[in-house]
Amino acid sequence: MENNSELFCESCELSIFMAGDIDHAKQITRRFCKEVKTCVTLSPTTYIYSGGEETGFVISFRNYPRFPSASGLLEIKARDLAQMLREALGQKSYMIVSQGGTKWSTEQND
């Protein structure tokens, strides 16, 4: 006998874009997800820009019915994780992209 259940929550999607060591980022992200009860995807990427190229990652948050969050809370979770990663990986900036817009956070003055 099958036991099926369906869960539903408001759709919301955010992504963190950051350069740095993906393996170190995975370790930090695992701890974060366990502590705040959330689920993310983490993918490698390459940034190519006018000054060169860097490897990094994209972390995507989607409102997951198993651990639902209001969209504002999901954005707070993304910002908190991005700040932790920026500090731990020694990065100067990150970007968070959501349905409402794009936020770039930097310690640089240029």
C-alpha positions in Angstrom: 0.0 0.0 0.0 1.4 3.4 -1.0 1.6 6.3 1.4 1.8 9.4 -0.7 1.6 12.9 0.6 2.0 16.3 -1.1 3.3 19.4 0.5 2.9 22.9 -0.9 4.5 26.3 -0.2 4.8 29.7 -1.8 7.4 29.7 -4.6 10.5 31.8 -4.1 13.9 31.4 -5.6 17.3 33.1 -4.8 20.8 32.5 -5.8 24.2 33.4 -4.3 27.1 34.0 -6.8 30.6 34.0 -5.3 34.1 33.2 -6.3 36.2 30.8 -4.2 36.9 27.2 -3.3 33.8 25.1 -3.8 34.9 22.3 -1.5 35.3 24.7 1.4 32.0 26.3 0.5 30.3 22.9 0.6 31.5 22.2 4.1 30.2 25.6 5.4 26.9 25.2 3.5 26.3 21.7 4.9 26.7 23.1 8.5 24.5 26.0 7.7 21.7 23.9 6.2 21.7 21.6 9.2 21.5 24.5 11.6 18.8 26.5 9.9 16.8 23.6 8.4 17.0 24.5 4.8 17.9 22.9 1.5 20.0 24.4 -1.3 21.8 23.4 -4.5 25.4 24.2 -5.0 27.0 24.2 -8.5 30.5 25.1 -9.8 30.8 28.0 -12.2 33.4 30.1 -13.9 33.4 33.9 -13.8 34.9 35.6 -16.9 35.2 39.4 -16.7 37.3 42.3 -18.1 40.1 41.6 -15.6 40.4 37.9 -16.1 38.7 34.8 -14.9 37.9 33.0 -11.6 36.3 29.8 -10.5 33.5 29.8 -8.0 30.0 28.6 -7.3 26.3 29.3 -7.3 24.1 28.4 -4.4 20.4 28.3 -5.1 17.7 28.5 -2.5 14.2 27.5 -3.4 11.3 27.5 -1.0 11.2 23.8 -0.2 7.8 22.5 1.2 9.6 20.3 3.7 11.3 23.4 5.2 9.0 26.2 4.1 10.0 29.9 4.6 8.4 33.2 3.9 10.2 34.9 1.0 11.7 37.5 3.3 13.1 34.8 5.6 14.6 32.9 2.6 16.4 36.1 1.6 17.7 36.5 5.2 19.0 32.9 5.1 20.7 33.6 1.8 22.4 36.8 3.0 23.5 35.1 6.3 25.1 32.2 4.3 26.7 34.6 1.8 28.2 36.6 4.7 29.6 33.4 6.3 31.1 32.2 3.0 32.6 35.6 2.2 34.4 35.7 5.5 35.5 32.0 5.5 36.7 32.1 1.9 38.4 35.4 2.1 36.2 36.9 -0.7 35.5 40.6 -1.1 32.1 40.4 -2.7 29.1 38.3 -3.5 25.8 38.8 -5.4 22.3 37.6 -4.5 19.8 37.4 -7.4 16.1 37.0 -6.6 12.8 37.6 -8.3 12.8 41.1 -6.8 16.2 42.2 -8.0 19.9 41.8 -7.7 22.0 42.8 -4.7 25.8 43.1 -4.9 27.6 43.3 -1.6 31.3 44.3 -1.6 34.1 45.4 0.7 35.8 47.1 -2.2 35.7 50.8 -2.9 35.9 50.8 -6.7 
